[in-house]
């Protein structure tokens, strides 16, 4: 099935990879409920996702996370898919190209 038929394209894969990268580097998810709002917070997050009313992710402000990594993550976590970074843009980002696999 063509993913564009149901309105989901590669942009959502880039967004999901950005969520994973955020959590790997920061060691907590970008969108989560805390103990105070518990299930109500989770329900709010689910509702906003299904209604396409997203919250911007929190800034990546951990000192151990480089500005380049922060820029890549924020580029990947675009809620407006018209502004989404492509896989090629992500792979050409300095945080990727300046740290080759050895």
C-alpha positions in Angstrom: 0.0 0.0 0.0 1.3 3.5 -0.9 1.8 5.3 2.4 0.9 8.6 0.8 -2.6 7.3 0.2 -3.3 7.4 3.9 -1.3 10.6 4.5 1.7 9.1 6.1 5.1 9.3 4.3 8.8 9.2 5.0 8.4 12.3 7.1 7.0 10.4 9.9 10.0 8.0 9.8 12.3 11.0 10.1 10.2 12.3 13.0 10.3 8.9 14.8 14.1 8.6 14.3 14.4 12.1 15.8 12.4 11.0 18.8 14.7 8.0 19.2 17.9 10.1 18.8 16.5 12.6 21.4 15.9 9.8 23.9 19.3 8.2 23.2 21.2 11.4 23.8 19.1 12.9 26.6 18.1 9.6 28.3 14.5 10.6 28.6 11.7 10.9 26.0 10.9 14.3 24.4 7.2 13.8 25.2 6.2 12.2 28.4 3.8 12.5 31.3 5.2 13.0 34.7 4.0 11.6 38.0 1.9 14.7 38.7 -0.2 14.4 35.5 0.1 10.6 35.0 -2.5 9.1 32.7 -4.1 12.5 32.1 -0.8 13.6 30.6 -0.5 10.5 28.4 -4.1 10.9 27.2 -3.4 14.6 26.3 -0.3 13.5 24.3 -2.3 10.8 22.5 -5.1 13.2 21.7 -2.8 15.9 20.4 -1.0 13.4 18.2 -4.3 12.0 16.7 -5.6 15.5 16.2 -2.3 16.7 14.7 -2.0 19.3 17.5 1.5 18.9 18.6 3.6 20.5 21.3 7.0 21.6 20.3 9.7 19.3 21.7 11.6 20.8 24.6 15.0 22.3 23.6 17.9 19.9 23.8 19.9 21.8 26.5 22.0 19.1 28.1 25.6 20.2 28.1 26.8 16.8 26.8 24.7 17.2 23.7 26.6 19.2 21.1 24.9 22.1 19.3 25.2 20.1 16.1 23.3 17.2 17.6 20.7 19.6 18.9 20.3 21.1 15.5 19.9 17.7 13.9 17.3 16.6 16.4 15.3 19.8 16.1 15.4 19.5 12.3 14.0 15.9 12.6 11.3 16.8 15.0 9.4 19.2 12.7 5.6 18.9 13.3 4.8 20.6 10.0 5.7 17.9 7.5 6.1 20.6 4.8 9.2 21.7 6.8 10.4 18.1 7.6 14.0 17.4 6.9 14.6 14.7 4.3 16.7 11.6 5.0 19.3 13.1 2.7 19.4 16.3 4.7 19.8 14.3 7.9 22.6 12.2 6.5 24.4 15.3 5.2 24.2 17.0 8.5 27.6 17.9 10.1 26.8 15.8 13.3 26.7 12.8 11.0 29.3 13.6 8.4 31.9 14.9 11.0 31.7 11.7 13.0 32.3 8.8 10.5 31.9 5.3 11.7 35.3 3.6 12.3 
